[in-house]
Amino acid sequence: ELTANVNVVGERILSNDFDRKLDPLDSYAVVDLLAAWRPQFGDDWEGALTLALRNVADEEYSDFGARYDVGFPSAVPSAFFNPAAGRSWELGVSLAWSH
């Protein structure tokens, strides 16, 4: 079993930027690939071996950003960002008994 997933996300406003004074988060697209093998062992056992490659192109993007205001009484809006994970691998192994 082979699967590909494409996640496309458009521009988003920053959290707490109600008056839209700061630039929005950039849009991005991320591709994930998954391979799975699910063998049967007799009538009662089922196994699974999975391998996933997340963010195939190692896309750099932020999946969250927020506005905060610095200084009082006339606050200057600033922003912080949460960088998303780069390319990563996942390996899974399972064995299930069904009677």
C-alpha positions as CSV (number, residue, x, y, z in Angstrom):
1,E,0.0,0.0,0.0
2,L,1.5,3.4,-1.1
3,T,-0.1,6.7,-0.2
4,A,0.8,10.3,-1.0
5,N,-0.7,13.3,0.9
6,V,-0.5,16.9,-0.2
7,N,-1.4,19.5,2.3
8,V,-1.9,23.0,0.8
9,V,-2.6,25.9,3.2
10,G,-3.2,29.5,2.1
11,E,-2.2,32.7,3.8
12,R,-3.5,33.1,7.4
13,I,-3.7,36.1,9.7
14,L,-1.6,36.1,12.8
15,S,-3.4,35.2,16.0
16,N,-4.4,38.4,18.0
17,D,-3.8,40.6,14.9
18,F,-7.4,41.8,14.9
19,D,-6.7,45.1,13.1
20,R,-4.4,43.3,10.5
21,K,-1.4,45.6,11.0
22,L,1.1,42.8,10.4
23,D,1.8,40.7,7.3
24,P,0.0,37.3,7.2
25,L,1.7,33.9,7.4
26,D,2.8,32.7,4.0
27,S,1.0,30.0,2.2
28,Y,2.7,26.6,1.9
29,A,2.3,23.1,0.4
30,V,3.8,20.0,2.1
31,V,4.0,16.5,0.6
32,D,4.0,13.3,2.8
33,L,4.6,9.7,1.5
34,L,3.5,6.5,3.3
35,A,4.3,2.9,2.5
36,A,2.6,0.0,4.4
37,W,2.8,-3.8,4.3
38,R,0.1,-5.7,6.2
39,P,0.8,-9.5,6.3
40,Q,-1.5,-12.1,7.7
41,F,-0.1,-14.8,10.0
42,G,-2.5,-17.7,10.0
43,D,-6.2,-17.0,10.9
44,D,-5.6,-15.0,14.1
45,W,-2.6,-12.7,13.6
46,E,-2.2,-9.5,11.5
47,G,1.0,-7.5,11.3
48,A,1.8,-4.1,9.9
49,L,5.1,-2.4,8.9
50,T,4.8,1.2,8.0
51,L,7.3,3.8,6.7
52,A,6.4,7.5,6.3
53,L,8.4,10.3,4.9
54,R,7.0,13.6,6.1
55,N,7.6,17.0,4.4
56,V,9.4,15.3,1.4
57,A,10.8,18.6,0.0
58,D,11.9,19.8,3.4
59,E,9.7,22.9,3.1
60,E,10.4,25.7,5.6
61,Y,7.2,27.2,6.8
62,S,5.5,28.4,10.0
63,D,2.2,26.7,11.0
64,F,1.4,29.3,13.7
65,G,2.2,32.9,14.3
66,A,0.9,35.5,16.8
67,R,1.0,39.2,17.4
68,Y,2.2,40.8,20.6
69,D,2.5,44.5,21.4
70,V,5.7,45.9,22.8
71,G,5.8,49.1,24.9
72,F,3.2,51.2,26.6
73,P,1.2,53.4,26.2
74,S,1.8,53.4,22.4
75,A,2.4,49.8,21.7
76,V,4.4,48.7,18.7
77,P,3.0,45.5,17.1
78,S,5.5,42.6,16.7
79,A,5.1,38.9,15.9
80,F,6.5,35.5,16.8
81,F,6.3,32.4,14.7
82,N,6.3,28.6,15.3
83,P,8.5,26.9,12.7
84,A,7.2,23.6,11.5
85,A,9.2,20.4,11.4
86,G,11.5,19.8,8.5
87,R,11.8,16.5,6.7
88,S,11.4,13.5,9.0
89,W,11.0,9.7,8.9
90,E,8.6,7.5,10.8
91,L,8.7,3.7,11.2
92,G,5.9,1.7,12.7
93,V,5.6,-2.0,13.5
94,S,2.5,-3.7,15.0
95,L,1.1,-7.2,15.6
96,A,-2.5,-7.7,16.4
97,W,-4.4,-10.8,17.5
98,S,-8.0,-11.2,16.6
99,H,-9.9,-14.3,17.7
